Amino acid sequence: MRALSNTFAVLLGIAIATVSLAQTPPTTPATPTAPASPTAPAAPTAASTASTAAKSGDNMEGLAAVYSDKLAGHKTASGEVFSQNKLTAAHPSLAFGTKVKVTNTKNNKTVEVRINDRGPKQAGRVIDMSSAAATQIGIGKKSTAPVKLEVVGEAPATKGSK
């Protein structure tokens, strides 16, 4: 009976360790990288919903798209109500409130947006923007464009931060 009890304790310990390891988020670089295959969607990770502390001057490249009009009036991940008329955008990991200069690499037009939502989830895309922001850099409602992102303003500190 004691051997059975010891075996149960060992198996229980292994099960707890396995669950603990499975819930540990992976370590990811501060700058997002493109998925290995442009046709395969990126695997979701715990880091995809967490914010990344960005410093002014951090750069990223990829495709930008425009939010659907269907999302107007809905709450963003930050809790703010989405408006197509504001210069806002969604990014997978930058902290809410981060200011980003978006440059359309086809025409060199730029716009500064504030991150207030999470997304995009499509492979290769680095940002989804409001219609107002996309229009300023020459992106149509149903198109995408190659862009370069540059962090120009860090997110404001939250109340619990020191």
N, C-alpha and C positions, 0 to 999 in steps of 0.2 A: 504494500500500500504506500509506503514511504517513497519508493522508486517512482510510482505513478504520480505522486504529488510533486516530486522534483521535476519530472518530465513535463507536467502541466505548467509549472512555474517557468521553465525554460521556454516552452512554446509561447506562453503569454508574454514573456519579455521580448521575444523575437517579433511577435505581432505588434506590440506597442512601438518598438523601434522602427519597424517597417512603416507604420502609419505616420510616425513622426518625420521620417525621411521623405515620405511622399508629399508632405505638406510644406516642406522647406522650399522657398522659392529659389529658382536657379540664379546664379550670378550672371549678370549681363553687363556689357560695356555701357558706358554713359552715353555714347552716341549710337543710335539705332543703325543697324546694318540691313542691307537688302537681303531678302530670302535667297537661298541657293538657287532655286528654280523660279524664274519669273512667272511660270504658269501655275505653280502649286501655291495655294494660300499658306501664309505663315501659320505655324502651329501656335495656338493660344498659350500664353504663359502667364504666371502670376504677375510678372513684370508688366504685362500689357495693360493692366488696369492701375498699376501704381504710378505715381508721378516721379519724374526724374529731376533732380536739381540741375538746372542748366546755368551756365555762366555766359555772360556777354561774350560774343565772338564764337560760340559753338556753331558749327555749320552742319547741314544735312542736305541731301539731294534726293529727288524722286519725282513722282507725279503729284500734281494737285488737281482736285476736283471741286465741284460746287455742290453745296447742300441741296437736297430736294426741297421744293416749295412746300411739300406735304409736312415738313418738320416745323414750319413757322408756327409759333405759339406754343410749342412743346418745350418742356424743361430739358436743359442740357445736363450733362453729367455733373456740372458744378452747381446745379440748382437754378441757374439763371434761365429765364425764358428766352428761347431762340428767336432772333429777328434777322431777316435777310438784309435789313438796312444798316446793321451795325458791322463794324470791321472786326469780326470775330472768326475763330477757326477751331477745328478739332485736330488734336494730335494724340497719338497713342500713349505718349509717356511724359511729355513736358508738363510741369506743374501749372495748375490753373492760375491765370494772371500773368504768365510769361508773355512778354512782347517779342514778336518774331517779325523780321523783315523778310518778305517773300518776294523773290525775283523770278519772273518768267524768263527762262534762259533763251527763249526764242526771240523775244523782242526787248529784253532788258528793262521792262517796266517793273516797278516795285510798289509794294504796299506794306504797311505795318499793321499787323493784326494782334489781337489778344487771344490767348488760348483759354477757352471756356468749356470745352467738350472733349470727349474721347472719340477716337476714330482716326483715320479710316481703317477698315479691316481688310481691304483688298490688297493683294500682294503688289508691291512696287509703289503704292501711294504713301506719301508722307504727311499729307495735310488735306483736310476738307475745309473749304472756306464759304463764307456767306456770299450771296450774289453781289453785294456791294463791294466786297474785297476782290472777288474774282473779276468783276467788270473793270476795276482799276488797272489790272494787269493783263487784260485782253483774253480772259477765259470765258467762253460761252457757257450757258446753263447746262448743256448736255455734253460738254467736252472736258478733256483733261489737257494739262500742259506740263512740260518738264520745268521744275522749279528748283531754286536753291534757297534754303532757309538759313537765316542767321539770327541767333538770339541777340536781341538788342536791349532787353530789359528783363531782369530776373523777377520772378514772382514775388509779390510782397510777403513779408513774414506773417505767419499765422499767429493767432493769439497765444498759443501754447509754446511758441518758439522762443529761444533765448540766444 
